[in-house]
């Protein structure tokens, strides 16, 4: 029990210490911002680097101590406090040297971050065409409401139907939204568009892709079209999709993406001018592909992946980002676009992040992203 108490105390002390340190730095920079000339800017670089170094040191050191406490417990309390302190000191020295070196490298990145160079507004993308549960996903009424929030793109999904047409639908089964235990491939487009979908206290008719595309064009709303594939798709499905909609999608400046790399490669083969992104649920390694960019689940998306993609002139969109702090982290890592269910929250977060004129507020934005940004990562 004494070891469990040590772990709890360690966690509490670390959290409080970091919180007080962040508050001190923010308050100090707020005062520095009152000084004229370049003094405030120089101090901001110093303070932000200090935040990164101390955060990294404290996080690693705390983890080391916690591990040693656990080892002591597993060794049946054979490791004395003196041994723990001695081994901690050696580890601390090595970690300190590493953190100082990494901090010196971070100075350059902090210079450009605080100066605002390269700070660009990310593309805003409404996930499944809704915002703050304002309607039924992938339906025209929801898309019209969401359009009022001015997303760059409305992301939506299409499936092939029984009669080889296209319906706007995410799920492979209609049970959840329409109460019908059928797949899109079991029903014709006419049968599907007679169904009513229910979600978030709203209801709306399921739309054909033609209906949805027409509505988007009237609003001058660009789309990010996810092509859903299943084993029951017809052999010529992608060829038919490109023949019917390829030129129109290019003219409207719409994008296409898919989880199925074979579909991505095939669409690029059929129509090299079509902008097609590859959706990835996890970041295992940087893929070399024919895709024009990547849509990646945010939890494993990092600066290195984004940087490598940018070297290849590819864009990177993160999904599905619904938390303000994660949105800021993605912007700090220079992601090109953010896919969200909460478009209003995203617009507000971007305004706050891009409009942080004072150096203190920019440091605060970094601090809010620290728990998920990896500390010294540029």
Secondary structure by P-SEA (a helix, b strand, c coil): caaaaaaaaaaaaaaaaaaaaaaaaaaaaaaaaacccaaaaaaaaaaaaaaaaaaaaaaaaaaaaaaaaaaaaaacccccaaaaaaaaaaaaaaaaaaaaaaaaaaaaaaaaaaaccccccccccccccccccccccccaaaaaaaaaacccbbbbbbbbccccccccccccccccccccccccccccaaaaaaccccccccccccccaaaaaaaaaaacbbbbbbbbbccccccaaaaaaaaacaaaaaaabbbbbcccaaaaaaaaaaccccbbbbbbccccccccccccccccccccccaaaaaaaaaacbbbbbcccccaaaaaaaaaacccbbbcccaaaaaaaaaaaaacccaaaaaaaaaaaccccccccc
